[in-house]
Amino acid sequence: MPEAELRVTVEARPGLAVIRVEGAVDHLHSYKLEEAIQTQLDRKVLRLVVDLTRLSYISSAGINTLGHAVSQFDRVNGKFCCVRPADAAQWQFFTTIGVDLVFPWAASLDEALRRVSA
């Protein structure tokens, strides 16, 4: 069971946004991440980084939220990138279920910012 409650913060930057995720994205709280992503799309922000560095847990609901975001940004010709979790077990989870091959990933925030800005 996840230990840390989910905290989602948004940082607006010129022409893009960074959503920072801290704690657990479980089935009860994944809506917070979904709302943050949808708000950026509603604001016509077409370059988005989701920083999962401080992710402690993610459920299938959280994975679905990220997958939906990838398809939404593809649909509007936007750029979307996730920063890998710092926790090795969390990154291992992503690689085990294969989303490391489906979602756009970066090893650091700087790398993700370069990818969405290119």
N, C-alpha and C positions, 0 to 999 in steps of 0.2 A: 504494500500500500504506500502511496506517496507520502512523503514527510513534509514537504514545503508547499504551502499554498501558492497558487499561481499569482504572479505579479506581471502585468503587461504594461510597458511604457512605450510611448511613441516620441521619437525625436524627428522633427521636421528639419530638413536640410534643403538647400537650394536645389529644386528639381527632383527631389527624392525624399523618402522617409525611411527611418530605421525603427523597427519594432523590436524591443528587447523583451525577451521572455525569461523570467526567473521563477524557478520552482517547478511545480507539477502541472502538466496539461492533461488532466484526467477528463472522464466523461461528464463530470459535473461542472467543470470550469473551462472547457475548451471553447465555449461561446465567447469568452473574453478575448481570446486570440482571433476568433472568427470576426467579431465585431471590429477589432482594431484593423484587420486587413480590409474588411468591407468599407470601413470609413475612408481609408486611403483611396480605394477605387472610386467611391462616391465623390471624393474631392478631385478626381482625375489625376491622382498621383500614379504615374505609370512606371516608376522605378522604385522598387521596394526591396529592402533587406530585412530578413527576420533573423535576429541574432539569438541563437539557441545556446550560446556559450554557457549560460547558467541554468540550463535545463536539468532538472533532477529526475524527471519521469515524464513519459508520454504514453497515452493510451491510443487505441485504434481511433478514437474520436479525434484526437490531436493530429494523428497521421492523416486522417481524412480531411481535416481542416487545411493542412498544408497542401495536400494533393489538389483540393478544390481551388486553392489560391494559385497554384501553378497553372491550372487550366484556365482560370479567369484571366490571368496576366497574358497567357498565350493568345487568348481570344481577342484581347484589345491591343495586341502587339506591344505589350509592356515588357519590362525586364524585372525578374524576380530571382532572388538568391538567398539561401539560408547559410548561416555560419554554423559550422559543426559544433556539437556540444563538447565542452572541455572534458566532461566525465567520460572516461573510456568505455564504461559499461553502456552508457546511453548511445554512444557512437556505434558500439558493437551491435546494439539492438537494431539500429537503422541499417547496418550492413547485412545483418542476418535476415531481415525481412525483404531486403533488396531495394529499398527506397534510396539508397546511396547512388543507385544507377539511374533513378528516375527523376529525382529532384535536383535542381541546380545547387551545388554546394561550394563553399569556400572554407579554407582552413582558418581564416581570420576576418575580422571586420574590414580591415583595409583591402584585402583581396576581394571581398564581396562588393565593396563600394566601387572598386575598379571595374568589376564585371558588369554591374548595372549601369555604370557611367559610360561604358565603351560603346 
